[in-house]
Protein backbone atom coordinates (compact mmCIF):
# COMPACT_ATOMS: atom_id res chain seq x y z
CA UNK A 1 0.00 0.00 0.00
CA UNK A 2 1.35 3.41 -0.95
CA UNK A 3 0.97 5.82 1.94
CA UNK A 4 -0.02 9.40 1.28
CA UNK A 5 1.14 11.62 4.14
CA UNK A 6 0.78 14.87 2.24
CA UNK A 7 0.00 17.81 4.50
CA UNK A 8 1.53 16.14 7.57
CA UNK A 9 4.55 17.45 9.43
CA UNK A 10 7.05 15.37 11.38
CA UNK A 11 9.98 16.02 13.69
CA UNK A 12 12.45 13.13 13.43
CA UNK A 13 15.60 12.76 15.52
CA UNK A 14 18.64 10.71 14.54
CA UNK A 15 18.30 11.61 10.86
CA UNK A 16 22.05 11.71 10.17
CA UNK A 17 22.16 7.99 9.41
CA UNK A 18 20.59 4.60 10.03
CA UNK A 19 16.95 4.18 11.03
CA UNK A 20 16.38 7.92 11.49
CA UNK A 21 17.66 8.73 8.00
CA UNK A 22 15.63 5.91 6.42
CA UNK A 23 12.48 7.01 8.29
CA UNK A 24 12.82 10.64 7.20
CA UNK A 25 13.45 9.54 3.62
CA UNK A 26 10.33 7.37 3.50
CA UNK A 27 8.18 10.08 5.11
CA UNK A 28 9.34 12.61 2.53
CA UNK A 29 8.69 10.10 -0.24
CA UNK A 30 5.12 9.79 1.12
CA UNK A 31 4.65 13.55 0.73
CA UNK A 32 5.27 14.65 4.32
CA UNK A 33 7.19 17.67 5.54
CA UNK A 34 10.08 16.51 7.73
CA UNK A 35 12.17 18.55 10.13
CA UNK A 36 15.21 16.57 11.19
CA UNK A 37 17.59 16.73 14.11
CA UNK A 38 20.84 15.02 15.04
CA UNK A 39 24.12 15.56 16.85
CA UNK A 40 26.02 14.64 13.66
CA UNK A 41 25.76 16.04 10.17
CA UNK A 42 23.82 14.14 7.50
CA UNK A 43 25.73 11.18 6.09
CA UNK A 44 23.75 11.42 2.83
CA UNK A 45 21.69 14.27 1.33
CA UNK A 46 18.10 14.44 2.53
CA UNK A 47 15.50 17.02 1.39
CA UNK A 48 14.47 18.11 4.89
CA UNK A 49 12.35 21.19 5.52
CA UNK A 50 14.94 22.10 8.18
CA UNK A 51 17.75 20.51 10.18
CA UNK A 52 18.60 21.27 13.80
CA UNK A 53 21.63 20.29 15.84
CA UNK A 54 20.46 18.20 18.80
CA UNK A 55 22.49 16.82 21.70
CA UNK A 56 20.22 14.71 23.91
CA UNK A 57 22.79 14.51 26.71
CA UNK A 58 22.27 18.17 27.66
CA UNK A 59 18.80 19.57 28.53
CA UNK A 60 19.88 23.14 27.71
CA UNK A 61 20.87 22.09 24.19
CA UNK A 62 17.61 20.18 23.84
CA UNK A 63 15.65 23.29 24.78
CA UNK A 64 17.61 25.31 22.23
CA UNK A 65 16.73 22.87 19.44
CA UNK A 66 13.06 22.83 20.46
CA UNK A 67 12.91 26.63 20.48
CA UNK A 68 14.13 26.65 16.87
CA UNK A 69 11.86 23.83 15.71
CA UNK A 70 8.60 25.71 15.22
CA UNK A 71 5.26 24.01 15.75
CA UNK A 72 2.32 22.35 14.03
CA UNK A 73 3.72 18.81 14.13
CA UNK A 74 1.60 15.72 13.56
CA UNK A 75 4.19 13.47 15.16
CA UNK A 76 7.53 13.35 16.94
CA UNK A 77 9.65 10.32 16.07
CA UNK A 78 12.51 9.80 18.53
CA UNK A 79 15.14 7.64 16.85
CA UNK A 80 18.36 9.22 18.17
CA UNK A 81 20.27 7.25 20.77
CA UNK A 82 23.67 5.92 21.77
CA UNK A 83 24.91 2.34 21.75
CA UNK A 84 26.32 0.16 24.52
CA UNK A 85 29.76 1.44 23.55
CA UNK A 86 28.88 4.69 25.35
CA UNK A 87 29.29 4.98 29.11
CA UNK A 88 26.38 3.87 31.28
CA UNK A 89 25.83 7.48 32.30
CA UNK A 90 25.62 8.58 28.67
CA UNK A 91 23.29 5.71 27.77
CA UNK A 92 20.74 6.80 30.38
CA UNK A 93 21.28 10.51 29.64
CA UNK A 94 20.52 10.09 25.94
CA UNK A 95 18.35 6.99 25.59
CA UNK A 96 16.00 7.86 28.44
CA UNK A 97 16.43 11.24 30.15
CA UNK A 98 17.18 13.22 26.99
CA UNK A 99 14.46 11.53 24.96
CA UNK A 100 11.96 12.17 27.75
CA UNK A 101 13.03 15.82 28.09
CA UNK A 102 12.74 16.42 24.35
CA UNK A 103 9.32 14.76 24.16
CA UNK A 104 7.84 16.82 26.99
CA UNK A 105 9.36 20.01 25.58
CA UNK A 106 7.85 19.24 22.15
CA UNK A 107 4.32 18.52 23.40
CA UNK A 108 3.18 22.18 23.08
CA UNK A 109 4.47 22.13 19.49
CA UNK A 110 2.41 19.07 18.54
CA UNK A 111 -1.07 19.37 17.10
CA UNK A 112 -4.04 18.58 19.32
CA UNK A 113 -4.32 15.20 17.60
CA UNK A 114 -0.79 13.88 17.31
CA UNK A 115 1.58 11.05 18.14
CA UNK A 116 5.00 10.30 19.58
CA UNK A 117 7.08 7.24 18.75
CA UNK A 118 10.13 6.29 20.81
CA UNK A 119 12.59 3.84 19.29
CA UNK A 120 13.59 1.46 22.07
CA UNK A 121 15.21 -1.96 21.55
CA UNK A 122 14.35 -5.65 21.63
CA UNK A 123 17.29 -6.07 24.02
CA UNK A 124 14.82 -4.59 26.54
CA UNK A 125 12.59 -7.63 26.07
CA UNK A 126 12.34 -8.31 29.82
CA UNK A 127 11.25 -4.79 30.79
CA UNK A 128 8.20 -6.13 32.65
CA UNK A 129 10.46 -7.90 35.13
CA UNK A 130 12.07 -4.58 36.02
CA UNK A 131 8.98 -2.44 36.56
CA UNK A 132 9.74 -2.05 40.27
CA UNK A 133 13.39 -1.32 39.56
CA UNK A 134 12.88 1.50 37.07
CA UNK A 135 9.52 2.98 38.04
CA UNK A 136 11.22 5.33 40.57
CA UNK A 137 13.50 6.60 37.79
CA UNK A 138 10.57 6.95 35.39
CA UNK A 139 8.66 8.96 37.99
CA UNK A 140 11.43 11.54 38.49
CA UNK A 141 10.24 14.97 37.41
CA UNK A 142 13.23 16.35 35.53
CA UNK A 143 16.52 15.60 33.80
CA UNK A 144 18.39 16.74 36.92
CA UNK A 145 16.27 14.64 39.26
CA UNK A 146 16.77 11.65 36.99
CA UNK A 147 20.54 12.08 37.14
CA UNK A 148 20.34 12.28 40.92
CA UNK A 149 18.43 8.99 41.02
CA UNK A 150 21.03 7.36 38.79
CA UNK A 151 23.85 8.61 40.99
CA UNK A 152 22.13 7.08 44.01
CA UNK A 153 21.29 3.88 42.10
CA UNK A 154 24.26 3.03 39.83
CA UNK A 155 23.34 0.90 36.82
CA UNK A 156 26.81 -0.30 35.82
CA UNK A 157 26.42 -3.46 33.77
CA UNK A 158 27.35 -4.94 30.39
CA UNK A 159 23.63 -4.69 29.58
CA UNK A 160 22.98 -1.16 30.82
CA UNK A 161 22.03 -0.26 27.23
CA UNK A 162 19.06 -2.62 27.50
CA UNK A 163 18.18 -1.13 30.88
CA UNK A 164 18.17 2.41 29.47
CA UNK A 165 15.71 1.25 26.84
CA UNK A 166 13.62 -0.56 29.45
CA UNK A 167 13.22 2.73 31.29
CA UNK A 168 12.13 4.35 28.02
CA UNK A 169 9.52 1.66 27.37
CA UNK A 170 8.11 1.87 30.90
CA UNK A 171 7.90 5.68 30.73
CA UNK A 172 6.27 5.51 27.29
CA UNK A 173 3.54 3.17 28.49
CA UNK A 174 2.94 5.16 31.66
CA UNK A 175 2.72 8.39 29.66
CA UNK A 176 0.40 6.82 27.10
CA UNK A 177 -2.06 6.04 29.88
CA UNK A 178 -1.79 9.58 31.21
CA UNK A 179 -2.48 10.98 27.73
CA UNK A 180 -5.74 9.08 27.23
CA UNK A 181 -8.44 11.60 26.38
CA UNK A 182 -5.97 14.30 25.30
CA UNK A 183 -5.98 13.46 21.58
CA UNK A 184 -2.30 12.52 21.73
CA UNK A 185 -0.82 9.04 21.81
CA UNK A 186 2.64 7.65 22.46
CA UNK A 187 4.20 4.28 21.67
CA UNK A 188 7.57 2.58 21.79
CA UNK A 189 8.92 0.62 18.85
CA UNK A 190 11.61 -1.98 19.58
CA UNK A 191 13.83 -3.06 16.69
CA UNK A 192 15.92 -6.19 16.83
CA UNK A 193 19.50 -6.37 15.59
CA UNK A 194 19.73 -3.98 12.65
CA UNK A 195 22.48 -3.25 10.15
CA UNK A 196 23.12 0.46 10.72
CA UNK A 197 26.32 2.42 11.39
CA UNK A 198 25.68 1.72 15.09
CA UNK A 199 25.98 -2.03 14.44
CA UNK A 200 29.77 -1.82 14.42
CA UNK A 201 29.66 -0.22 17.87
CA UNK A 202 27.64 -3.12 19.25
CA UNK A 203 30.16 -5.56 17.74
CA UNK A 204 32.96 -3.65 19.43
CA UNK A 205 31.12 -3.60 22.76
CA UNK A 206 29.86 -7.21 22.86
CA UNK A 207 31.91 -9.16 20.35
CA UNK A 208 31.08 -10.49 16.91
CA UNK A 209 30.15 -13.98 18.18
CA UNK A 210 27.28 -12.72 20.36
CA UNK A 211 25.81 -10.53 17.64
CA UNK A 212 26.12 -13.36 15.12
CA UNK A 213 24.16 -15.60 17.48
CA UNK A 214 21.50 -12.92 17.88
CA UNK A 215 21.24 -12.51 14.11
CA UNK A 216 20.83 -16.27 13.69
CA UNK A 217 17.71 -16.16 15.88
CA UNK A 218 15.86 -14.49 13.02
CA UNK A 219 17.91 -15.66 10.04
CA UNK A 220 19.79 -12.37 9.83
CA UNK A 221 19.74 -8.83 11.16
CA UNK A 222 17.24 -6.40 9.72
CA UNK A 223 17.92 -3.29 7.69
CA UNK A 224 17.33 0.32 8.64
CA UNK A 225 14.56 0.44 6.06
CA UNK A 226 12.83 -2.61 7.61
CA UNK A 227 12.38 -0.65 10.84
CA UNK A 228 11.67 2.64 9.09
CA UNK A 229 8.81 1.08 7.13
CA UNK A 230 7.13 0.06 10.38
CA UNK A 231 7.55 3.56 11.81
CA UNK A 232 6.06 5.11 8.68
CA UNK A 233 3.13 2.66 8.63
CA UNK A 234 2.28 3.74 12.17
CA UNK A 235 1.79 7.31 10.95
CA UNK A 236 -1.29 6.29 8.97
CA UNK A 237 -4.70 7.09 10.41
CA UNK A 238 -5.39 3.34 10.50
CA UNK A 239 -2.89 3.11 13.39
CA UNK A 240 -4.71 5.66 15.53
CA UNK A 241 -5.86 3.07 18.11
CA UNK A 242 -2.27 2.15 19.03
CA UNK A 243 -1.37 3.84 22.30
CA UNK A 244 0.82 3.04 25.32
CA UNK A 245 2.26 0.02 23.52
CA UNK A 246 5.68 -1.46 22.92
CA UNK A 247 5.71 -2.75 19.35
CA UNK A 248 8.41 -5.29 18.48
CA UNK A 249 9.80 -4.98 14.96
CA UNK A 250 12.50 -7.62 15.21
CA UNK A 251 11.73 -10.56 12.94
CA UNK A 252 10.80 -12.70 15.94
CA UNK A 253 13.87 -11.95 18.10
CA UNK A 254 11.86 -11.12 21.23
CA UNK A 255 9.79 -14.29 20.95
CA UNK A 256 12.94 -16.39 20.50
CA UNK A 257 14.44 -14.91 23.67
CA UNK A 258 11.33 -15.26 25.81
CA UNK A 259 10.67 -18.83 24.72
CA UNK A 260 14.27 -20.06 24.66
CA UNK A 261 15.45 -22.38 27.39
CA UNK A 262 18.88 -20.78 27.64
CA UNK A 263 19.37 -17.64 29.71
CA UNK A 264 19.68 -14.44 27.69
CA UNK A 265 22.06 -12.71 30.03
CA UNK A 266 20.96 -10.79 33.13
CA UNK A 267 18.06 -9.02 31.44
C-alpha positions as CSV (number, residue, x, y, z in Angstrom):
1,X,0.0,0.0,0.0
2,X,1.4,3.4,-0.9
3,X,1.0,5.8,1.9
4,X,0.0,9.4,1.3
5,X,1.1,11.6,4.1
6,X,0.8,14.9,2.2
7,X,0.0,17.8,4.5
8,X,1.5,16.1,7.6
9,X,4.6,17.4,9.4
10,X,7.0,15.4,11.4
11,X,10.0,16.0,13.7
12,X,12.4,13.1,13.4
13,X,15.6,12.8,15.5
14,X,18.6,10.7,14.5
15,X,18.3,11.6,10.9
16,X,22.0,11.7,10.2
17,X,22.2,8.0,9.4
18,X,20.6,4.6,10.0
19,X,16.9,4.2,11.0
20,X,16.4,7.9,11.5
21,X,17.7,8.7,8.0
22,X,15.6,5.9,6.4
23,X,12.5,7.0,8.3
24,X,12.8,10.6,7.2
25,X,13.5,9.5,3.6
26,X,10.3,7.4,3.5
27,X,8.2,10.1,5.1
28,X,9.3,12.6,2.5
29,X,8.7,10.1,-0.2
30,X,5.1,9.8,1.1
31,X,4.6,13.6,0.7
32,X,5.3,14.6,4.3
33,X,7.2,17.7,5.5
34,X,10.1,16.5,7.7
35,X,12.2,18.5,10.1
36,X,15.2,16.6,11.2
37,X,17.6,16.7,14.1
38,X,20.8,15.0,15.0
39,X,24.1,15.6,16.8
40,X,26.0,14.6,13.7
41,X,25.8,16.0,10.2
42,X,23.8,14.1,7.5
43,X,25.7,11.2,6.1
44,X,23.8,11.4,2.8
45,X,21.7,14.3,1.3
46,X,18.1,14.4,2.5
47,X,15.5,17.0,1.4
48,X,14.5,18.1,4.9
49,X,12.4,21.2,5.5
50,X,14.9,22.1,8.2
51,X,17.7,20.5,10.2
52,X,18.6,21.3,13.8
53,X,21.6,20.3,15.8
54,X,20.5,18.2,18.8
55,X,22.5,16.8,21.7
56,X,20.2,14.7,23.9
57,X,22.8,14.5,26.7
58,X,22.3,18.2,27.7
59,X,18.8,19.6,28.5
60,X,19.9,23.1,27.7
61,X,20.9,22.1,24.2
62,X,17.6,20.2,23.8
63,X,15.6,23.3,24.8
64,X,17.6,25.3,22.2
65,X,16.7,22.9,19.4
66,X,13.1,22.8,20.5
67,X,12.9,26.6,20.5
68,X,14.1,26.7,16.9
69,X,11.9,23.8,15.7
70,X,8.6,25.7,15.2
71,X,5.3,24.0,15.8
72,X,2.3,22.3,14.0
73,X,3.7,18.8,14.1
74,X,1.6,15.7,13.6
75,X,4.2,13.5,15.2
76,X,7.5,13.3,16.9
77,X,9.7,10.3,16.1
78,X,12.5,9.8,18.5
79,X,15.1,7.6,16.9
80,X,18.4,9.2,18.2
81,X,20.3,7.2,20.8
82,X,23.7,5.9,21.8
83,X,24.9,2.3,21.8
84,X,26.3,0.2,24.5
85,X,29.8,1.4,23.6
86,X,28.9,4.7,25.3
87,X,29.3,5.0,29.1
88,X,26.4,3.9,31.3
89,X,25.8,7.5,32.3
90,X,25.6,8.6,28.7
91,X,23.3,5.7,27.8
92,X,20.7,6.8,30.4
93,X,21.3,10.5,29.6
94,X,20.5,10.1,25.9
95,X,18.3,7.0,25.6
96,X,16.0,7.9,28.4
97,X,16.4,11.2,30.1
98,X,17.2,13.2,27.0
99,X,14.5,11.5,25.0
100,X,12.0,12.2,27.8
101,X,13.0,15.8,28.1
102,X,12.7,16.4,24.3
103,X,9.3,14.8,24.2
104,X,7.8,16.8,27.0
105,X,9.4,20.0,25.6
106,X,7.8,19.2,22.2
107,X,4.3,18.5,23.4
108,X,3.2,22.2,23.1
109,X,4.5,22.1,19.5
110,X,2.4,19.1,18.5
111,X,-1.1,19.4,17.1
112,X,-4.0,18.6,19.3
113,X,-4.3,15.2,17.6
114,X,-0.8,13.9,17.3
115,X,1.6,11.0,18.1
116,X,5.0,10.3,19.6
117,X,7.1,7.2,18.8
118,X,10.1,6.3,20.8
119,X,12.6,3.8,19.3
120,X,13.6,1.5,22.1
121,X,15.2,-2.0,21.6
122,X,14.4,-5.6,21.6
123,X,17.3,-6.1,24.0
124,X,14.8,-4.6,26.5
125,X,12.6,-7.6,26.1
126,X,12.3,-8.3,29.8
127,X,11.3,-4.8,30.8
128,X,8.2,-6.1,32.6
129,X,10.5,-7.9,35.1
130,X,12.1,-4.6,36.0
131,X,9.0,-2.4,36.6
132,X,9.7,-2.1,40.3
133,X,13.4,-1.3,39.6
134,X,12.9,1.5,37.1
135,X,9.5,3.0,38.0
136,X,11.2,5.3,40.6
137,X,13.5,6.6,37.8
138,X,10.6,7.0,35.4
139,X,8.7,9.0,38.0
140,X,11.4,11.5,38.5
141,X,10.2,15.0,37.4
142,X,13.2,16.4,35.5
143,X,16.5,15.6,33.8
144,X,18.4,16.7,36.9
145,X,16.3,14.6,39.3
146,X,16.8,11.6,37.0
147,X,20.5,12.1,37.1
148,X,20.3,12.3,40.9
149,X,18.4,9.0,41.0
150,X,21.0,7.4,38.8
151,X,23.9,8.6,41.0
152,X,22.1,7.1,44.0
153,X,21.3,3.9,42.1
154,X,24.3,3.0,39.8
155,X,23.3,0.9,36.8
156,X,26.8,-0.3,35.8
157,X,26.4,-3.5,33.8
158,X,27.4,-4.9,30.4
159,X,23.6,-4.7,29.6
160,X,23.0,-1.2,30.8
161,X,22.0,-0.3,27.2
162,X,19.1,-2.6,27.5
163,X,18.2,-1.1,30.9
164,X,18.2,2.4,29.5
165,X,15.7,1.2,26.8
166,X,13.6,-0.6,29.5
167,X,13.2,2.7,31.3
168,X,12.1,4.4,28.0
169,X,9.5,1.7,27.4
170,X,8.1,1.9,30.9
171,X,7.9,5.7,30.7
172,X,6.3,5.5,27.3
173,X,3.5,3.2,28.5
174,X,2.9,5.2,31.7
175,X,2.7,8.4,29.7
176,X,0.4,6.8,27.1
177,X,-2.1,6.0,29.9
178,X,-1.8,9.6,31.2
179,X,-2.5,11.0,27.7
180,X,-5.7,9.1,27.2
181,X,-8.4,11.6,26.4
182,X,-6.0,14.3,25.3
183,X,-6.0,13.5,21.6
184,X,-2.3,12.5,21.7
185,X,-0.8,9.0,21.8
186,X,2.6,7.7,22.5
187,X,4.2,4.3,21.7
188,X,7.6,2.6,21.8
189,X,8.9,0.6,18.8
190,X,11.6,-2.0,19.6
191,X,13.8,-3.1,16.7
192,X,15.9,-6.2,16.8
193,X,19.5,-6.4,15.6
194,X,19.7,-4.0,12.7
195,X,22.5,-3.3,10.1
196,X,23.1,0.5,10.7
197,X,26.3,2.4,11.4
198,X,25.7,1.7,15.1
199,X,26.0,-2.0,14.4
200,X,29.8,-1.8,14.4
201,X,29.7,-0.2,17.9
202,X,27.6,-3.1,19.3
203,X,30.2,-5.6,17.7
204,X,33.0,-3.7,19.4
205,X,31.1,-3.6,22.8
206,X,29.9,-7.2,22.9
207,X,31.9,-9.2,20.4
208,X,31.1,-10.5,16.9
209,X,30.1,-14.0,18.2
210,X,27.3,-12.7,20.4
211,X,25.8,-10.5,17.6
212,X,26.1,-13.4,15.1
213,X,24.2,-15.6,17.5
214,X,21.5,-12.9,17.9
215,X,21.2,-12.5,14.1
216,X,20.8,-16.3,13.7
217,X,17.7,-16.2,15.9
218,X,15.9,-14.5,13.0
219,X,17.9,-15.7,10.0
220,X,19.8,-12.4,9.8
221,X,19.7,-8.8,11.2
222,X,17.2,-6.4,9.7
223,X,17.9,-3.3,7.7
224,X,17.3,0.3,8.6
225,X,14.6,0.4,6.1
226,X,12.8,-2.6,7.6
227,X,12.4,-0.7,10.8
228,X,11.7,2.6,9.1
229,X,8.8,1.1,7.1
230,X,7.1,0.1,10.4
231,X,7.6,3.6,11.8
232,X,6.1,5.1,8.7
233,X,3.1,2.7,8.6
234,X,2.3,3.7,12.2
235,X,1.8,7.3,11.0
236,X,-1.3,6.3,9.0
237,X,-4.7,7.1,10.4
238,X,-5.4,3.3,10.5
239,X,-2.9,3.1,13.4
240,X,-4.7,5.7,15.5
241,X,-5.9,3.1,18.1
242,X,-2.3,2.1,19.0
243,X,-1.4,3.8,22.3
244,X,0.8,3.0,25.3
245,X,2.3,0.0,23.5
246,X,5.7,-1.5,22.9
247,X,5.7,-2.8,19.4
248,X,8.4,-5.3,18.5
249,X,9.8,-5.0,15.0
250,X,12.5,-7.6,15.2
251,X,11.7,-10.6,12.9
252,X,10.8,-12.7,15.9
253,X,13.9,-11.9,18.1
254,X,11.9,-11.1,21.2
255,X,9.8,-14.3,20.9
256,X,12.9,-16.4,20.5
257,X,14.4,-14.9,23.7
258,X,11.3,-15.3,25.8
259,X,10.7,-18.8,24.7
260,X,14.3,-20.1,24.7
261,X,15.4,-22.4,27.4
262,X,18.9,-20.8,27.6
263,X,19.4,-17.6,29.7
264,X,19.7,-14.4,27.7
265,X,22.1,-12.7,30.0
266,X,21.0,-10.8,33.1
267,X,18.1,-9.0,31.4
